[in-house]
Each structure stands twice: as structure tokens, then as C-alpha cells.
């Protein structure tokens, strides 16, 4: 007999405090509510469901808000490494700036980051929440998933052996590894590893942000995490903070 969603359990490094939720509770929303109520850093909320991996970690930042948002890159690297350990090695996973996990070029999931409002840009926020969602099995109500060429699930990409718990457990470990590397070695190795998997890097790309259309060659991520475009010999930057804020 199989394990029902309500029976799923998770094993994480001891730094985390797992907290299981039942649908329709959303771990990211619940983590943000917990953070505003002065919840315990290290709390790792996750959803007991089998169709998608959903989790959110409540963290205590140690740097100003603009620098703390670089955790978006750290989280995607942790997710990519986690997927690499539980999925077949041939599965091509890349990143879409600033938050998306792409598999075979189609959206399979991504991350979210939220901080409380800060009055002093140099002040350290009281909390930070990082959320993750990855579609494991696809929408059971969708009779023709192949028609959505811009979206996919791990099951559709040949990752039938990947489960919610195996992916979240692996993410918990690799996310922690990348946080430690970020703290020890700075943003440079994080940026280099992220760009190595970035969709559209050194190519012509288009983005819509703050109601405006932006186009140009994707040439860099700067040290503040902003995306750098080059067009007609001039460079412009797309704000990481604005892009993450637009995600809600």
C-alpha cells in the first residue's frame, strides 16, 4: 500500500525545525505570518501533498535588506543541486531570472523571497522568508498537459521517481550548504554558479518589470544582484528587489 499525503514525514538537518501543513495551507504565506508574530528562525514549513513540493524557511538575516535578497540566488542553487541528486542525471535544469526553475526550458517551479519593510536601507531586517514550489506530478485536472509548452512537471520530464519528501529533504541540505558558502566566500561564487545555469545569459532577452518593457543582451549579474542588460553600447540594470517584490 502507498503512503497517503497525510502520512508523509520529512528528515532535515538539525538546524531546521520542520512544521508540516495540510492543504490548502500555503507554507510561504504561513511562514510570513509566523515571522511577523516573531516565530523561531530555522522553522521549515512544508505541505503534506504529493502533487507538488512546497516549503518555506524562516531565517534571521545578518546583513542589510539589499544584500539579504541575494538569498534568491542561493535558494535556486540549492534547488538545482537538490534536483540533481534525486532526478535522472540527463534532466536539463536551468534558471530564469530572478526566481524560476526551468526544466527543458519550461517552467517547473521556483522560489519566493520576502522581507519586512525597512526604514533604514542599511538596517538588518528582523526576518526573511524563502519559499519554494516545484510541480511534481502535474495538474490532475489537466487532460492534455503537453499543450502547455511553457510549463511542465517533473513527472512529464521523466522524473517519476522524485517525491515531495525526497526533493524537500535534499533541498534542505543543499540550501544550507550554499548559505554557508555565501557566508564564507561572499557572493562571487554564488553568482558564477548561478550564471552557469542562467537561461539567456550572453543572449538577447526581454523582460517586463514595473510596467516597462526591457530588452538587450544579458551580460551580467552585478554584486547587488541586479541583472545587467546591454543595448547599443549602453548598459541598464533591472532591480532584483523590484523583480522579487513584483512576485508578491
N, C-alpha and C positions, 0 to 999 in steps of 0.2 A: 504494500500500500504506500502511496506517496505521502509527502508531508504537506499539510494544508498551510496556507499563508499564516493563519493564527498560531501555528506551532513553530514558525521559523525562529531560530536563535542566531546570535552573531557573536563572534570571538574577535576581540580587538586588543591592541597593546594597552597596558595598564594605565597609560596616561589619559585614556578616554573613559568616560562614564556612559555606557550605552543606555539609551532610553527608547524602547520600542513603542511605535504608534500604530494604530489601526486605521485603515482608510475610513472616511475621507480626510483624516487629518493630514496636513502637509508639513513635513519636517522643517522646511525653511521658515514658513510662517510661524510655526510653534517655537522654533529656536529664537526668532526675533522677539516674540512675545516674552519668552523666558529671559532673554538678555535684558530687556527693559525692566524686568522685575528682579534684576540683579542675580540672575542664575549663575550657576557654577561654571567657570571656564573649563573646557575639556568635555562638557556634555556633548554626546554624539547621538542625535536623534535620527531614527531611521524608520521607514514604513514597512510594516509586515504585509507585503504584497508580492506577487510572483511575476507580474507583467512588466514592472519597471523598478529600477533601483533608485531610491530616493533617500537622501540623508542630508543632514546639516550639522556642522560642528560650531559650537560656541567657543570663541577664542578671546584671549586677553592681549590686545596689541601692545607692542613695545616700541612703537615709532609713530610719528605723525600720520594723519589720515592719508595724505597723498602717497606716502611710502607704504602704508599698510595695505593699500589697494593692490599693490603688486602681488599680493597673495593670489589674485586671479590667475596669474601665470603659473604660480606654484601648484595650485589646485589642478589645473589642466594637465600639467606634467605628471602629477600623482595619479590622475585618472588614466592617462595614456599608459603609464608603466603598469598600473593595476590591470588594465585590459590585456596588456601584453603577457601577463602571467596566467590568465585564465582562458584566453581565446587562442585559436589556432595561429601560428606564427605568421601566416601569409595575410592576415587581415590588415588592410592598409588604413590606419587611423591617423588623421591629421587634425589641425586646429583651424577654426575660423575666428578671426579677431572680433571681440575680445573674449568670448565666452563659450564657443561652440566646439563640440566634439563631432567630427565628420568621419564617417566610415564609407570608403569607396566614394567619397565626395558628397555623400548625402548626410543630412543632419540626423544623428543618433542620440544626441543629448548634449549636456553642457553643465556649466556651473553658474552660480549667482553669488554675489558678494554684497553685504550691507553693513554700513556703519551708522552710528547715531549722528545727528547733526553736531557739528563742532563750530564754536565761535572763533576760536584761535586756530589758524591753519597750522601752527607749529605745535599745537597741543596733541597729546596722545588720546585717542578715543577710548571711552570706557569699555567698549566691546566691539567685536567683529564677528559676523556670521558668514560662513562659507557653506553654500548648498550645492548639491549635485543631483542631477536626474539623468538617467540613461534608459532608453526604451529597450527592454529585454526581449519581449515576446510579440510586440506589435499590438495594434488595437483589435480586440476580438470581434468588434462590431464591423470591421472593415473587410468586406468580401473580396476586394481587389487591391491589396497593399502595393502591388507593383506599379500602379498608376501614379503614385506619389513619388516622382523621381527625385524630389528634393529632400525626402525624408526616408528613414529606414529604421530597422530594429536589428539588434544583434542576431536574432534568430534568422532573419532574412539574409544576413551576411555570412551564414554558415557557422554561427557561434552557438549552436543548440545546446552545448554542454555548459554554457555560462549561466549561473544562477544569481539571483539577487544577493544572497549572502556571500557567495564566493567573490563577487565583484566588490561589494562594500568592505569586506574584510581585507581584501588586497589593497583597496584604495586607502583604508585607514593606515596601513603600514607605509605605503609609498608616499602618501601625502605628508606624513610625519618625517620621512627621510628627506623630502625636498624642503620642508620647512627648516630642518636642521642645516641643510646645505646652504640655504638662503641666509640663515643667521650667521653661519661660519664664514662663508666665502663671498657674500654680497649678491647683488642682482645679476652680475655679468654672466656666470654660468647658467643661471636660470634663463636669462634672455637668449643665450646662444642655443640652449637645448630647445627652447620654445620655437625659435625661428627655424630650426632644422625640421620642424614638423608643421610649419605655418603654411596654410593654403594661400596661394597667390603671392608669396614672398618673391621679390625681384621681378614681379609681373605687373601689368596694368590691372588695376582693380577699381571697384566703385563701392562707395558706402553712402548710406543716408543717415545723417546724425543731426539732431537738433533742428529738424525740418529742412535741412540743406543737403544738396547732393554734392558728394566729394569724389573726385576721380584723379587718378595719377598712378605712377609706379610706386609700389610698396617697397620702400628702400630700407626701412629700419624700424626698430622699436627703441625709443630713447630711454635714458636712465630713469625717467619719471613714469615709464610705461606707456607713453603716448605713441600712437602709430604715425610714422613719418611718410608722407607722400611727396613725390617729386613730379612736377609737370612744367614743361617749357623752361627748364633750368631753375625753377623756384621750388622751394620746399614749404610744405604746410604740415600741421600736426592735428591729429584727431585725439581729443582728450579721452584718456582711459576712464577718468572719473565720470565724464558726461556719458560715455557709452555704457558703463555699468549702471549708472543712475537711470538711464532710459529703459533698462530691462525691468525695473520695478523691484 
